[in-house]
Amino acid sequence: MKFSSIKTKLFLALVLVSVIPIVIVTYNSYRSYTNLVNQQTSLVASNTIHNTVKGIEDIFGNIERISLTIQQQTSSATAYTTVSDELKKLASTSDSYDIFIIQNKLKLIFENLLLSYDYVNGIYLFSPDGKNISYGSTAELKVGYVPLQDAWYQKTIANKGQLYIGEPGVKPYIINSEPSLVFSRALYDMKTQQFLGVFMLDCSLDIFKGLNQDAVPNMSYFVLANDDGNIIYDSTGQNTDSRLPEDLTRKTEAMQGDELEFYNENNLTVIQRLPVYHWTVIANISLSELYEKYGISNKLILYISLTCAVIFILLSILLSNWITKPITQLAKIMRKNKSQKFVTTEIKPKRVDEIGFLYTEYNKMMQDIDIFVRESYQNKILTMDSQMKALEAQINSHFLYNTLESINSIAEIEEVESIAVMTKALGDMFRYSIKTDSELVFARDEIQHVDNYMAIQQIRYGSKICFVKEMEDSVLEAKILKLILQPLVENAVYHGLENKRGNGMLLLKGYLEPDTKRIIFEIQDDGIGIPEARLKEIQTLLDQPPEFMGLGHRSRQSIGIKNVHSRIALYYGSDFGLTLSSEPALGTTITLTLPSK
């Protein structure tokens, strides 16, 4: 499996060593920066609402200072007359001319106020009996308006000189009124504390426009609302004269302190009370837009981390390949050596590290193994050749002994021409035996060697043995190992037919097996056969693997069947050789199997 390879393990190790620290550093950096952005967001929201509250307090402070000091202002540069004095006169007269005179005396004071504050629509003074004096170009009171029964007037009197802030909206008692906010205060004599009347300012909602100057543009807005949940001012200009959403109203009513901060989807909302004025400031900051603006650093962290991770992975691949590729190549070469010659190899470029040392030692080992195998193989061949020659010598000497004995017997008995036949046949056999051109001979030559042998034996035994041959032409032209048929024929003559009473027949048969295309030789005799116990011994002996003998050594085994079987097994392999079947008094059959090539 690739997962278990050194290359895979090394790659995974390098990736883990390089990528895990990057992941940890990226996670910590991303988390730290996110926390920092959240802290900055909270700080921005807090600063926004604090600035808004401070601006509102400054506005209310200006209004309060105006209302407190107006009654102390003089009505002209030459006469020391205060607003309080004029209010007393207004309360004590009903003459229109006197009222006109009073209005002109106060005109300079109030026109200065109108010019100093552009959000002031009108300034109004009301006497205790309902008479009024108004100043304003676009905010004139309706003719005959008497405020004594209006709610704002009653609440102003009830505040006992404290500033009263009315509800935002359109004022029905002002001509051509637009949504505005009214500030009013009851005026009293500084010495006697006599109620002199009511001072009122009608201000447009533009009074709050400058409150969001320090806010984050396009990301935040704020809303002013009273305790009843009515929106006094919305910095977006969309929710004037409406109420707060129910969830904000509930959160505002459930507040334990003066400030509350919470997250709502992609927004951060901060609520702060103004208990003195019974107002609530609600600031809202869009986190998605803020993150889009400041989140470039987060993206930069991720991009840098991904780039580093990709670079380290590529380096891990290159490094693992550089280290393991020579080892992989060496492993492939080693697998080839199972079926090919011993191959040496060189690493390119040359290396002087452990891998280079591995290649050097591998080449040295291959050379040593090659030398060892060659020497062992050559020694084995020499031993095999010596063993075969020893077997041939054993066969030849045994046959020579028997042949000479036959010649000697005939020579003693009679001097006939048969001796010449035997001598010639014997000479041909000797020449064939000592032939050393090759271990392989044509089958016809091997059969001719058998014919020479049987010619000698037929002179000895006469008509006692009938020798028959059945050979296919294709077999005669095949090459086989020499001296493998004559010993088997000899074994059939001496062990099967010699001790038989009466005549016997010996059949030598050769053919090509149809299915396997192997060469089959059968030597059949109708002699005395082999006893069952001896047959098992011979078959056991044939099943034993051939043994290599050193030079000068001889096997103690029989020189016939076993020697031929050993030679065939040594030369062709264990799949070839001979098998033996026999029945007492009926005869014996030896089957010899050889390859066709």
Secondary structure as the mmCIF struct_conf table of DSSP 4:
data_model
#
loop_
_struct_conf.conf_type_id
_struct_conf.id
_struct_conf.beg_label_comp_id
_struct_conf.beg_label_asym_id
_struct_conf.beg_label_seq_id
_struct_conf.end_label_comp_id
_struct_conf.end_label_asym_id
_struct_conf.end_label_seq_id
HELX_RH_3T_P HELX_RH_3T_P1 LYS A 2 SER A 4
BEND BEND1 SER A 5 SER A 5
HELX_RH_AL_P HELX_RH_AL_P1 ILE A 6 THR A 69
HELX_RH_3T_P HELX_RH_3T_P2 ILE A 70 GLN A 72
BEND BEND2 GLN A 73 GLN A 73
STRN STRN1 THR A 74 THR A 74
BEND BEND3 SER A 75 SER A 75
BEND BEND4 ALA A 77 ALA A 79
STRN STRN2 THR A 82 THR A 82
HELX_RH_AL_P HELX_RH_AL_P2 VAL A 83 SER A 92
HELX_RH_AL_P HELX_RH_AL_P3 SER A 96 SER A 116
TURN_TY1_P TURN_TY1_P1 ASP A 118 TYR A 119
STRN STRN3 VAL A 120 PHE A 126
TURN_TY1_P TURN_TY1_P2 PRO A 128 ASP A 129
BEND BEND5 GLY A 130 GLY A 130
STRN STRN4 ASN A 132 TYR A 135
BEND BEND6 SER A 137 THR A 138
HELX_LH_PP_P HELX_LH_PP_P1 GLU A 140 GLU A 140
STRN STRN5 LEU A 141 LEU A 141
HELX_LH_PP_P HELX_LH_PP_P2 LYS A 142 LYS A 142
TURN_TY1_P TURN_TY1_P3 VAL A 143 GLY A 144
TURN_TY1_P TURN_TY1_P4 LEU A 148 GLN A 149
BEND BEND7 ASP A 150 ASP A 150
HELX_RH_AL_P HELX_RH_AL_P4 ALA A 151 ALA A 158
TURN_TY1_P TURN_TY1_P5 ASN A 159 GLY A 161
BEND BEND8 GLN A 162 GLN A 162
STRN STRN6 TYR A 164 ILE A 165
STRN STRN7 GLY A 169 GLY A 169
TURN_TY1_P TURN_TY1_P6 PRO A 172 TYR A 173
STRN STRN8 ILE A 174 ILE A 174
TURN_TY1_P TURN_TY1_P7 ILE A 175 ASN A 176
BEND BEND9 PRO A 179 PRO A 179
STRN STRN9 SER A 180 TYR A 188
TURN_TY1_P TURN_TY1_P8 MET A 190 THR A 192
STRN STRN10 PHE A 195 SER A 204
HELX_RH_3T_P HELX_RH_3T_P3 LEU A 205 ASN A 212
TURN_TY1_P TURN_TY1_P9 GLN A 213 ASP A 214
BEND BEND10 ALA A 215 ALA A 215
HELX_LH_PP_P HELX_LH_PP_P3 VAL A 216 VAL A 216
TURN_TY1_P TURN_TY1_P10 PRO A 217 MET A 219
STRN STRN11 SER A 220 ASN A 226
TURN_TY1_P TURN_TY1_P11 ASP A 227 ASP A 228
BEND BEND11 GLY A 229 GLY A 229
STRN STRN12 ASN A 230 ASN A 230
STRN STRN13 ILE A 231 ASP A 234
TURN_TY1_P TURN_TY1_P12 SER A 235 THR A 236
BEND BEND12 GLY A 237 ASN A 239
TURN_TY1_P TURN_TY1_P13 THR A 240 ASP A 241
BEND BEND13 SER A 242 SER A 242
STRN STRN14 ARG A 243 ARG A 243
HELX_RH_AL_P HELX_RH_AL_P5 GLU A 246 GLU A 253
TURN_TY1_P TURN_TY1_P14 ALA A 254 ALA A 254
BEND BEND14 GLN A 256 ASP A 258
STRN STRN15 GLU A 259 ASN A 264
TURN_TY1_P TURN_TY1_P15 GLU A 265 ASN A 266
STRN STRN16 ASN A 267 LEU A 274
TURN_TY1_P TURN_TY1_P16 PRO A 275 HIS A 278
STRN STRN17 TRP A 279 SER A 286
HELX_RH_AL_P HELX_RH_AL_P6 LEU A 287 TYR A 294
TURN_TY1_P TURN_TY1_P17 GLY A 295 GLY A 295
HELX_RH_AL_P HELX_RH_AL_P7 ILE A 296 LYS A 336
TURN_TY1_P TURN_TY1_P18 ASN A 337 SER A 339
BEND BEND15 GLN A 340 GLN A 340
BEND BEND16 LYS A 348 PRO A 349
BEND BEND17 ASP A 353 ASP A 353
HELX_RH_AL_P HELX_RH_AL_P8 GLU A 354 ILE A 413
TURN_TY1_P TURN_TY1_P19 GLU A 417 GLU A 417
HELX_RH_AL_P HELX_RH_AL_P9 SER A 418 SER A 433
TURN_TY1_P TURN_TY1_P20 ILE A 434 ILE A 434
BEND BEND18 ASP A 437 ASP A 437
BEND BEND19 GLU A 439 GLU A 439
STRN STRN18 LEU A 440 PHE A 442
HELX_RH_AL_P HELX_RH_AL_P10 ALA A 443 TYR A 461
HELX_RH_3T_P HELX_RH_3T_P4 GLY A 462 LYS A 464
STRN STRN19 ILE A 465 MET A 471
HELX_RH_AL_P HELX_RH_AL_P11 ASP A 473 LEU A 476
TURN_TY1_P TURN_TY1_P21 GLU A 477 GLU A 477
BEND BEND20 ALA A 478 ALA A 478
STRN STRN20 LYS A 479 LEU A 481
BEND BEND21 LYS A 482 LEU A 485
HELX_RH_AL_P HELX_RH_AL_P12 GLN A 486 ALA A 492
HELX_RH_PI_P HELX_RH_PI_P1 VAL A 493 LEU A 497
TURN_TY1_P TURN_TY1_P22 GLU A 498 ASN A 499
BEND BEND22 LYS A 500 GLY A 502
STRN STRN21 GLY A 504 LEU A 512
TURN_TY1_P TURN_TY1_P23 PRO A 514 THR A 516
STRN STRN22 ILE A 519 ASP A 525
BEND BEND23 GLY A 527 ILE A 528
HELX_RH_AL_P HELX_RH_AL_P13 GLU A 532 ASP A 543
BEND BEND24 GLN A 544 GLN A 544
HELX_LH_PP_P HELX_LH_PP_P4 PRO A 545 PRO A 546
TURN_TY1_P TURN_TY1_P24 LEU A 551 GLY A 552
BEND BEND25 GLN A 557 GLN A 557
BEND BEND26 ILE A 559 GLY A 560
HELX_RH_AL_P HELX_RH_AL_P14 ILE A 561 TYR A 572
TURN_TY1_P TURN_TY1_P25 SER A 574 ASP A 575
STRN STRN23 GLY A 577 GLU A 583
TURN_TY1_P TURN_TY1_P26 PRO A 584 LEU A 586
STRN STRN24 GLY A 587 LEU A 594
#
